[in-house]
Amino acid sequence: MTTGQQTISVALSGDVAHALLTVSDPAAVIDRALRRELRLPAGGRLVGRPRRGSVEDLTACLGSHTWTSGEFQRRAHDTLDISRATFYRLLKLGQEQYQFRQRCDGTWKQISASQKTECLEAAPKDLP
């Protein structure tokens, strides 16, 4: 005995599929869009190797000391267990975020909150 039903398959374009998903579950679409924009992992689980250090860690390691790049890198390696490449990548980020600066004599110094404000106000506004 047959019921007379047939299976029909339809190929939908990406836009149509996205529109149907948006209508059926708008919260999920918004969540995915926010995660993509903020560069967060999908599904709430972390992907890839965890980060070993941050600019804040490097700033705390420097503290009130004034070290040369080599001394600073060795101290960061010993205390934070970060590689040389990671150290210099974080050092560059720290400079861009006005966390610390290199003085004329080649030593690194942490920038205070008041100095950060001055640096941000003096920074050119027309840069991309």
C-alpha positions in Angstrom: 0.0 0.0 0.0 1.5 3.4 -0.9 0.5 6.7 0.6 1.1 8.7 -2.6 3.7 11.0 -1.1 6.8 12.0 -3.0 10.1 13.4 -1.7 11.0 16.7 -3.4 14.4 18.2 -2.9 14.9 21.9 -3.5 18.3 23.7 -3.8 18.1 27.1 -2.1 20.5 29.9 -2.7 22.6 31.2 0.2 20.5 34.3 0.5 17.2 32.4 0.7 18.6 30.0 3.3 19.9 33.0 5.3 16.5 34.7 5.1 14.7 31.6 6.2 17.1 31.1 9.1 16.7 34.8 10.2 12.9 34.4 10.2 13.0 31.1 12.1 15.6 32.0 14.8 16.6 35.7 14.8 18.4 35.4 18.1 20.8 32.9 16.7 21.5 35.0 13.6 22.2 38.1 15.8 24.5 36.0 18.1 26.5 34.7 15.1 26.8 38.1 13.6 28.1 39.6 16.9 30.5 36.7 17.4 31.8 37.2 13.9 32.2 41.0 14.3 33.9 40.6 17.7 36.0 37.7 16.4 34.8 35.4 19.1 34.7 31.6 18.6 31.4 30.1 17.4 29.5 28.0 19.9 31.2 29.5 22.9 34.2 27.1 22.9 37.7 28.3 22.4 39.6 27.3 19.3 43.3 27.1 18.8 46.1 27.4 21.2 45.5 29.5 24.3 47.4 32.8 24.4 50.5 32.7 26.6 50.7 36.4 27.4 49.1 39.8 27.0 50.2 43.4 26.9 49.0 43.8 30.5 51.2 40.9 31.6 54.2 42.5 29.9 53.3 45.9 31.6 53.1 44.2 35.0 56.5 42.5 34.3 58.1 45.8 33.5 56.6 47.5 36.5 58.8 50.5 37.6 62.0 49.0 36.2 63.9 50.5 33.2 65.4 47.7 31.2 67.0 47.4 27.8 65.1 45.3 25.3 67.3 42.3 26.0 66.9 42.5 29.7 63.2 43.0 29.4 62.9 40.0 27.0 64.9 37.7 29.3 62.8 38.8 32.3 59.5 38.3 30.4 60.7 34.9 29.3 61.6 33.9 32.9 58.5 35.2 34.5 55.8 34.8 31.8 57.3 31.9 29.9 56.8 33.6 26.5 58.9 33.2 23.4 61.1 35.9 21.9 58.7 36.4 19.0 55.7 36.7 21.3 57.6 39.2 23.5 58.4 41.5 20.5 54.9 41.2 19.2 53.4 42.2 22.6 56.1 44.9 22.9 54.9 46.5 19.6 51.3 46.2 20.7 52.1 47.8 24.0 53.8 50.7 22.3 50.8 51.2 20.0 48.5 51.2 23.1 50.8 53.6 25.0 51.5 51.1 27.8 55.3 51.7 27.6 57.9 53.5 25.5 61.5 53.2 24.7 63.6 56.1 26.0 66.6 57.7 24.2 69.1 55.6 26.1 67.4 52.4 24.8 65.6 51.4 28.0 61.9 50.7 28.3 59.7 52.5 30.7 56.0 52.1 31.7 53.8 55.1 30.8 51.6 56.4 33.5 47.8 57.1 33.1 48.3 60.9 32.8 51.0 60.4 30.2 48.7 58.1 28.2 46.1 60.8 28.0 48.7 63.3 26.8 49.9 60.8 24.2 46.4 60.1 22.9 45.6 63.8 22.7 48.8 64.5 20.8 48.3 61.6 18.4 47.3 62.5 14.8 43.6 62.1 14.3 43.6 61.6 10.5 45.4 58.3 10.4 43.4 55.3 9.1 
